Amino acid sequence: MEKAYDFALSKIVISLQNGGKCLDCGANHGEKFERINSKMKFSKEKYFGIEWNKNCVQQARANGLNVIQGGGI
């Protein structure tokens, strides 16, 4: 499974290299931003996340990421 995630990350990085923005559904505390940023210089202003877990949202925001709480019925 890790190979599949690494492959997906490589495709995401390629698509963002021309100035794109990223919407991360299931953003958790922003680890996907960190993984993207480790592969390329990626601006926090171009990263947007949605996460259902309030604690994860708070942690992501404390790290300067634009993550909102959503989901749940």
CNS distance restraints for C-alpha pairs under 8 A (distance, minus, plus):
assign (resid   1 and name CA) (resid   5 and name CA) 6.49 0.50 0.50
assign (resid   2 and name CA) (resid   6 and name CA) 6.15 0.50 0.50
assign (resid   3 and name CA) (resid   7 and name CA) 6.09 0.50 0.50
assign (resid   4 and name CA) (resid   8 and name CA) 6.17 0.50 0.50
assign (resid   5 and name CA) (resid   9 and name CA) 6.07 0.50 0.50
assign (resid   6 and name CA) (resid  10 and name CA) 6.23 0.50 0.50
assign (resid   7 and name CA) (resid  11 and name CA) 6.46 0.50 0.50
assign (resid   8 and name CA) (resid  12 and name CA) 6.22 0.50 0.50
assign (resid   9 and name CA) (resid  13 and name CA) 6.13 0.50 0.50
assign (resid   9 and name CA) (resid  35 and name CA) 7.95 0.50 0.50
assign (resid   9 and name CA) (resid  36 and name CA) 7.14 0.50 0.50
assign (resid  10 and name CA) (resid  14 and name CA) 6.30 0.50 0.50
assign (resid  11 and name CA) (resid  15 and name CA) 6.28 0.50 0.50
assign (resid  12 and name CA) (resid  16 and name CA) 6.25 0.50 0.50
assign (resid  12 and name CA) (resid  36 and name CA) 7.95 0.50 0.50
assign (resid  13 and name CA) (resid  17 and name CA) 6.26 0.50 0.50
assign (resid  13 and name CA) (resid  36 and name CA) 6.38 0.50 0.50
assign (resid  13 and name CA) (resid  39 and name CA) 7.19 0.50 0.50
assign (resid  13 and name CA) (resid  40 and name CA) 7.23 0.50 0.50
assign (resid  15 and name CA) (resid  20 and name CA) 6.87 0.50 0.50
assign (resid  16 and name CA) (resid  20 and name CA) 4.53 0.50 0.50
assign (resid  16 and name CA) (resid  21 and name CA) 6.59 0.50 0.50
assign (resid  16 and name CA) (resid  22 and name CA) 7.57 0.50 0.50
assign (resid  17 and name CA) (resid  40 and name CA) 7.95 0.50 0.50
assign (resid  20 and name CA) (resid  46 and name CA) 7.34 0.50 0.50
assign (resid  21 and name CA) (resid  46 and name CA) 4.72 0.50 0.50
assign (resid  21 and name CA) (resid  47 and name CA) 6.03 0.50 0.50
assign (resid  21 and name CA) (resid  48 and name CA) 7.80 0.50 0.50
assign (resid  22 and name CA) (resid  46 and name CA) 6.23 0.50 0.50
assign (resid  22 and name CA) (resid  47 and name CA) 4.92 0.50 0.50
assign (resid  22 and name CA) (resid  48 and name CA) 6.01 0.50 0.50
assign (resid  23 and name CA) (resid  47 and name CA) 6.31 0.50 0.50
assign (resid  23 and name CA) (resid  48 and name CA) 4.83 0.50 0.50
assign (resid  23 and name CA) (resid  49 and name CA) 5.53 0.50 0.50
assign (resid  23 and name CA) (resid  50 and name CA) 7.85 0.50 0.50
assign (resid  24 and name CA) (resid  32 and name CA) 7.73 0.50 0.50
assign (resid  24 and name CA) (resid  47 and name CA) 7.59 0.50 0.50
assign (resid  24 and name CA) (resid  48 and name CA) 6.15 0.50 0.50
assign (resid  24 and name CA) (resid  49 and name CA) 4.51 0.50 0.50
assign (resid  24 and name CA) (resid  50 and name CA) 6.39 0.50 0.50
assign (resid  25 and name CA) (resid  49 and name CA) 5.87 0.50 0.50
assign (resid  25 and name CA) (resid  50 and name CA) 5.16 0.50 0.50
assign (resid  25 and name CA) (resid  51 and name CA) 6.63 0.50 0.50
assign (resid  26 and name CA) (resid  49 and name CA) 7.19 0.50 0.50
assign (resid  26 and name CA) (resid  50 and name CA) 5.87 0.50 0.50
assign (resid  26 and name CA) (resid  51 and name CA) 4.90 0.50 0.50
assign (resid  26 and name CA) (resid  52 and name CA) 7.38 0.50 0.50
assign (resid  27 and name CA) (resid  31 and name CA) 7.48 0.50 0.50
assign (resid  27 and name CA) (resid  32 and name CA) 7.08 0.50 0.50
assign (resid  27 and name CA) (resid  49 and name CA) 5.17 0.50 0.50
assign (resid  27 and name CA) (resid  50 and name CA) 5.63 0.50 0.50
assign (resid  27 and name CA) (resid  51 and name CA) 5.29 0.50 0.50
assign (resid  27 and name CA) (resid  67 and name CA) 7.21 0.50 0.50
assign (resid  28 and name CA) (resid  51 and name CA) 5.82 0.50 0.50
assign (resid  28 and name CA) (resid  53 and name CA) 7.33 0.50 0.50
assign (resid  28 and name CA) (resid  56 and name CA) 5.31 0.50 0.50
assign (resid  28 and name CA) (resid  57 and name CA) 6.88 0.50 0.50
assign (resid  28 and name CA) (resid  60 and name CA) 7.55 0.50 0.50
assign (resid  29 and name CA) (resid  56 and name CA) 4.63 0.50 0.50
assign (resid  29 and name CA) (resid  57 and name CA) 6.09 0.50 0.50
assign (resid  29 and name CA) (resid  58 and name CA) 7.84 0.50 0.50
assign (resid  29 and name CA) (resid  59 and name CA) 5.64 0.50 0.50
assign (resid  29 and name CA) (resid  60 and name CA) 4.45 0.50 0.50
assign (resid  30 and name CA) (resid  34 and name CA) 6.60 0.50 0.50
assign (resid  30 and name CA) (resid  49 and name CA) 7.82 0.50 0.50
assign (resid  30 and name CA) (resid  60 and name CA) 5.51 0.50 0.50
assign (resid  30 and name CA) (resid  65 and name CA) 7.18 0.50 0.50
assign (resid  31 and name CA) (resid  35 and name CA) 6.22 0.50 0.50
assign (resid  32 and name CA) (resid  36 and name CA) 6.13 0.50 0.50
assign (resid  33 and name CA) (resid  37 and name CA) 5.95 0.50 0.50
assign (resid  33 and name CA) (resid  44 and name CA) 8.00 0.50 0.50
assign (resid  33 and name CA) (resid  47 and name CA) 7.16 0.50 0.50
assign (resid  34 and name CA) (resid  38 and name CA) 6.05 0.50 0.50
assign (resid  35 and name CA) (resid  39 and name CA) 6.69 0.50 0.50
assign (resid  36 and name CA) (resid  40 and name CA) 6.35 0.50 0.50
assign (resid  36 and name CA) (resid  42 and name CA) 7.01 0.50 0.50
assign (resid  37 and name CA) (resid  41 and name CA) 5.38 0.50 0.50
assign (resid  37 and name CA) (resid  42 and name CA) 5.13 0.50 0.50
assign (resid  42 and name CA) (resid  46 and name CA) 7.47 0.50 0.50
assign (resid  43 and name CA) (resid  47 and name CA) 7.03 0.50 0.50
assign (resid  44 and name CA) (resid  64 and name CA) 7.33 0.50 0.50
assign (resid  44 and name CA) (resid  65 and name CA) 6.08 0.50 0.50
assign (resid  44 and name CA) (resid  66 and name CA) 7.53 0.50 0.50
assign (resid  45 and name CA) (resid  65 and name CA) 7.87 0.50 0.50
assign (resid  45 and name CA) (resid  66 and name CA) 7.55 0.50 0.50
assign (resid  47 and name CA) (resid  65 and name CA) 7.18 0.50 0.50
assign (resid  47 and name CA) (resid  66 and name CA) 6.67 0.50 0.50
assign (resid  48 and name CA) (resid  65 and name CA) 7.40 0.50 0.50
assign (resid  48 and name CA) (resid  66 and name CA) 5.23 0.50 0.50
assign (resid  48 and name CA) (resid  67 and name CA) 5.84 0.50 0.50
assign (resid  49 and name CA) (resid  65 and name CA) 7.95 0.50 0.50
assign (resid  49 and name CA) (resid  66 and name CA) 6.22 0.50 0.50
assign (resid  49 and name CA) (resid  67 and name CA) 4.28 0.50 0.50
assign (resid  49 and name CA) (resid  68 and name CA) 6.30 0.50 0.50
assign (resid  50 and name CA) (resid  67 and name CA) 5.35 0.50 0.50
assign (resid  50 and name CA) (resid  68 and name CA) 4.94 0.50 0.50
assign (resid  50 and name CA) (resid  69 and name CA) 5.74 0.50 0.50
assign (resid  50 and name CA) (resid  70 and name CA) 6.08 0.50 0.50
assign (resid  51 and name CA) (resid  56 and name CA) 7.29 0.50 0.50
assign (resid  51 and name CA) (resid  57 and name CA) 6.30 0.50 0.50
assign (resid  51 and name CA) (resid  67 and name CA) 6.95 0.50 0.50
assign (resid  51 and name CA) (resid  68 and name CA) 6.30 0.50 0.50
assign (resid  51 and name CA) (resid  69 and name CA) 5.05 0.50 0.50
assign (resid  51 and name CA) (resid  70 and name CA) 5.77 0.50 0.50
assign (resid  51 and name CA) (resid  71 and name CA) 7.30 0.50 0.50
assign (resid  52 and name CA) (resid  57 and name CA) 7.72 0.50 0.50
assign (resid  52 and name CA) (resid  69 and name CA) 5.20 0.50 0.50
assign (resid  52 and name CA) (resid  70 and name CA) 4.97 0.50 0.50
assign (resid  52 and name CA) (resid  71 and name CA) 5.26 0.50 0.50
assign (resid  52 and name CA) (resid  72 and name CA) 6.81 0.50 0.50
assign (resid  53 and name CA) (resid  57 and name CA) 6.34 0.50 0.50
assign (resid  53 and name CA) (resid  69 and name CA) 6.93 0.50 0.50
assign (resid  54 and name CA) (resid  58 and name CA) 6.23 0.50 0.50
assign (resid  54 and name CA) (resid  69 and name CA) 6.39 0.50 0.50
assign (resid  55 and name CA) (resid  59 and name CA) 6.23 0.50 0.50
assign (resid  56 and name CA) (resid  60 and name CA) 6.12 0.50 0.50
assign (resid  57 and name CA) (resid  61 and name CA) 6.12 0.50 0.50
assign (resid  57 and name CA) (resid  67 and name CA) 5.94 0.50 0.50
assign (resid  57 and name CA) (resid  68 and name CA) 6.35 0.50 0.50
assign (resid  57 and name CA) (resid  69 and name CA) 6.23 0.50 0.50
assign (resid  58 and name CA) (resid  62 and name CA) 6.08 0.50 0.50
assign (resid  59 and name CA) (resid  63 and name CA) 6.45 0.50 0.50
assign (resid  60 and name CA) (resid  64 and name CA) 6.62 0.50 0.50
assign (resid  60 and name CA) (resid  65 and name CA) 5.38 0.50 0.50
assign (resid  60 and name CA) (resid  66 and name CA) 7.49 0.50 0.50
assign (resid  60 and name CA) (resid  67 and name CA) 6.43 0.50 0.50
assign (resid  61 and name CA) (resid  65 and name CA) 4.90 0.50 0.50
assign (resid  61 and name CA) (resid  66 and name CA) 6.25 0.50 0.50
assign (resid  61 and name CA) (resid  67 and name CA) 6.33 0.50 0.50
